[in-house]
Amino acid sequence: MFQEIVAGMMARGIPEHIAIGIATRMRAESGLNPGINEIKPVVPGSRGGWGLNQWTGPRRLAFEKFADARGVPYDDMNAQLDFTKWELDNTESGAWKALQGTKTADEAASVYMKKFLRPGVTHADMRREDVPPSKMPGAATGVFPKTNAPEPTWSERAGILGDALMASMQTPAQAPQIMPMQAAPYQPVKRDPLAIYQRLFGSLG
């Protein structure tokens, strides 16, 4: 899921190091579960946070309207990634500007938490302490974490990004079928030669 989210954000135009930082903080917020609701809401009686970014209050309502307009469930991962990008381009453009000034995934993760997530009450260790992605337990070092497997080729990487991009695109509505016109059988027009002559040259009398 981590790699899928990183690839999905990159397919939406986010640089790799920023995408890694975003996915890392999403993991700290939600465990990368797009269908998770905050177990113990900070505000008693509230619905709490929702999804990858644990949206709360007006931002949660805005996301729900965003998903409703697309006709997708609230736990749809691509809808959440699209809304994250929409916020960065619109209501959270200040956070996006700050993210563009980062050069590493660690910096991006820190900025994403402070400028985009803005947790009011920090109750998780990775949120309370500004721990960079490279120091988190099990943190990824890139879109393709280092393993004993051979390094993927650029064509394989492009394939993963392409799959994420295709998944983010909505299926277009089926075009309505147009029934062929039913033409009436040809009926020759009966014409009166005398009437045509009188019309052209006047009465014969």
PLY file of the C-alpha trace (Angstrom):
ply
format ascii 1.0
element vertex 205
property float x
property float y
property float z
element edge 204
property int vertex1
property int vertex2
end_header
0.00 0.00 0.00
2.86 2.38 0.78
4.34 2.02 -2.71
0.90 2.29 -4.27
0.22 5.59 -2.52
3.65 6.98 -3.40
3.16 5.97 -7.04
-0.35 7.42 -7.00
0.83 10.80 -5.71
3.66 10.86 -8.27
1.14 10.10 -11.01
-0.68 13.23 -9.87
2.39 15.38 -10.38
3.97 15.20 -6.91
7.80 14.88 -6.85
9.07 11.56 -5.52
10.61 12.80 -2.26
7.43 14.73 -1.38
5.27 11.72 -2.24
7.36 9.57 0.10
7.03 12.14 2.88
3.25 12.33 2.37
2.83 8.55 2.39
4.96 8.26 5.52
2.79 10.73 7.43
-0.36 9.09 6.12
0.95 5.85 7.61
1.45 7.56 10.96
-2.08 9.01 10.82
-4.09 6.05 9.56
-1.87 3.04 9.03
-2.54 3.63 5.30
-6.12 2.45 5.77
-8.45 4.65 3.67
-11.50 3.28 5.50
-10.40 3.92 9.06
-12.30 6.24 11.38
-10.57 7.80 14.37
-11.04 5.35 17.21
-10.95 7.87 20.03
-11.89 11.32 18.66
-10.07 14.19 20.30
-13.32 16.17 20.45
-15.84 14.17 22.52
-19.04 13.43 20.62
-17.55 14.25 17.22
-17.14 11.82 14.34
-13.37 12.22 14.54
-10.92 11.86 11.67
-11.43 9.84 8.51
-9.24 8.14 5.97
-5.60 8.37 5.03
-5.21 11.93 6.29
-7.73 11.61 9.14
-9.73 14.60 7.88
-11.89 16.17 10.57
-14.60 18.82 10.78
-15.13 20.96 7.66
-12.36 19.18 5.77
-14.02 15.82 6.33
-17.33 17.23 5.12
-15.60 18.68 2.06
-14.07 15.31 1.23
-17.43 13.57 1.60
-19.01 16.03 -0.83
-16.06 15.45 -3.18
-16.62 11.68 -3.08
-20.40 12.03 -3.38
-19.97 14.10 -6.54
-17.97 11.24 -8.04
-20.34 8.58 -6.86
-17.63 6.64 -5.01
-17.51 5.34 -1.41
-15.68 7.35 1.21
-12.99 4.68 1.58
-11.98 4.93 -2.09
-8.21 5.39 -2.07
-8.02 7.21 -5.40
-10.71 9.66 -4.33
-8.68 10.40 -1.20
-5.49 10.90 -3.18
-7.34 13.13 -5.65
-8.77 15.19 -2.80
-5.35 15.47 -1.19
-4.01 16.88 -4.46
-7.06 19.16 -4.79
-6.46 20.58 -1.32
-2.78 21.16 -2.07
-3.75 23.04 -5.23
-6.54 25.05 -3.60
-7.42 25.34 0.09
-3.99 24.11 1.29
-1.86 25.87 -1.30
0.30 27.30 1.49
1.27 23.77 2.50
2.04 22.92 -1.13
4.29 25.95 -1.45
6.16 24.90 1.68
6.48 21.33 0.41
7.97 22.57 -2.83
10.77 24.12 -0.80
11.84 20.75 0.63
14.65 18.65 -0.78
14.35 15.35 1.11
11.58 12.99 2.17
12.36 13.77 5.81
11.82 17.48 5.24
8.65 16.83 3.25
7.21 14.59 5.97
7.83 17.25 8.61
6.28 20.02 6.52
3.29 17.85 5.59
2.54 17.21 9.25
2.96 20.82 10.35
1.40 22.63 7.37
-1.15 20.16 5.96
-2.21 17.75 8.71
-1.82 20.22 11.56
-2.69 17.80 14.39
-4.31 19.73 17.23
-3.49 17.24 19.97
-0.61 14.88 19.35
-1.12 11.51 20.98
1.06 9.23 18.85
4.82 9.07 19.27
5.54 9.72 15.61
3.32 12.80 15.70
4.45 14.13 19.06
8.11 13.89 18.12
9.29 15.18 14.80
10.79 11.85 13.77
11.92 11.85 10.13
10.80 9.03 7.80
14.30 7.58 7.67
14.23 7.01 11.46
10.70 5.58 11.74
10.24 1.84 12.33
9.92 0.13 8.97
10.16 3.41 7.09
10.64 3.25 3.35
13.68 4.83 1.79
12.01 5.33 -1.57
9.28 4.26 -3.89
11.12 0.97 -4.35
12.67 0.06 -0.95
16.04 -1.65 -1.05
15.77 -5.44 -0.95
17.77 -8.38 -2.21
15.75 -8.26 -5.41
17.33 -6.56 -8.45
16.62 -2.87 -8.96
13.50 -2.38 -11.12
14.09 -0.97 -14.57
12.75 2.41 -15.59
10.20 0.71 -17.82
8.92 -1.27 -14.82
8.72 1.91 -12.75
6.87 3.66 -15.56
4.44 0.75 -15.66
3.63 1.13 -11.97
3.07 4.86 -12.36
0.95 4.24 -15.44
-1.22 1.75 -13.57
-1.75 4.23 -10.75
-2.66 6.97 -13.21
-5.16 4.73 -14.99
-6.72 3.75 -11.67
-7.17 7.42 -10.76
-9.13 8.12 -13.93
-12.85 7.77 -13.77
-14.57 5.42 -16.18
-16.44 7.64 -18.66
-20.16 7.25 -18.80
-21.43 5.09 -21.63
-22.64 7.18 -24.51
-26.38 6.89 -25.15
-27.31 4.74 -28.10
-28.76 6.66 -31.02
-31.48 4.82 -32.86
-31.26 5.02 -36.67
-33.83 7.19 -38.34
-36.71 5.35 -39.97
-37.12 6.97 -43.37
-40.57 6.81 -45.00
-40.79 5.09 -48.41
-40.29 7.41 -51.37
-43.54 8.73 -52.75
-43.30 10.55 -56.10
-45.03 13.92 -56.17
-47.85 14.17 -58.63
-47.73 17.44 -60.58
-50.36 19.03 -62.86
-48.66 20.37 -66.03
-51.49 22.89 -66.65
-51.20 24.30 -63.16
-47.42 24.72 -63.56
-47.88 26.54 -66.92
-50.48 28.90 -65.50
-48.21 29.64 -62.56
-45.28 30.51 -64.84
-47.00 32.33 -67.71
-50.45 33.26 -66.50
-53.88 32.23 -67.69
-54.34 30.79 -71.18
-57.41 33.01 -71.86
0 1
1 2
2 3
3 4
4 5
5 6
6 7
7 8
8 9
9 10
10 11
11 12
12 13
13 14
14 15
15 16
16 17
17 18
18 19
19 20
20 21
21 22
22 23
23 24
24 25
25 26
26 27
27 28
28 29
29 30
30 31
31 32
32 33
33 34
34 35
35 36
36 37
37 38
38 39
39 40
40 41
41 42
42 43
43 44
44 45
45 46
46 47
47 48
48 49
49 50
50 51
51 52
52 53
53 54
54 55
55 56
56 57
57 58
58 59
59 60
60 61
61 62
62 63
63 64
64 65
65 66
66 67
67 68
68 69
69 70
70 71
71 72
72 73
73 74
74 75
75 76
76 77
77 78
78 79
79 80
80 81
81 82
82 83
83 84
84 85
85 86
86 87
87 88
88 89
89 90
90 91
91 92
92 93
93 94
94 95
95 96
96 97
97 98
98 99
99 100
100 101
101 102
102 103
103 104
104 105
105 106
106 107
107 108
108 109
109 110
110 111
111 112
112 113
113 114
114 115
115 116
116 117
117 118
118 119
119 120
120 121
121 122
122 123
123 124
124 125
125 126
126 127
127 128
128 129
129 130
130 131
131 132
132 133
133 134
134 135
135 136
136 137
137 138
138 139
139 140
140 141
141 142
142 143
143 144
144 145
145 146
146 147
147 148
148 149
149 150
150 151
151 152
152 153
153 154
154 155
155 156
156 157
157 158
158 159
159 160
160 161
161 162
162 163
163 164
164 165
165 166
166 167
167 168
168 169
169 170
170 171
171 172
172 173
173 174
174 175
175 176
176 177
177 178
178 179
179 180
180 181
181 182
182 183
183 184
184 185
185 186
186 187
187 188
188 189
189 190
190 191
191 192
192 193
193 194
194 195
195 196
196 197
197 198
198 199
199 200
200 201
201 202
202 203
203 204
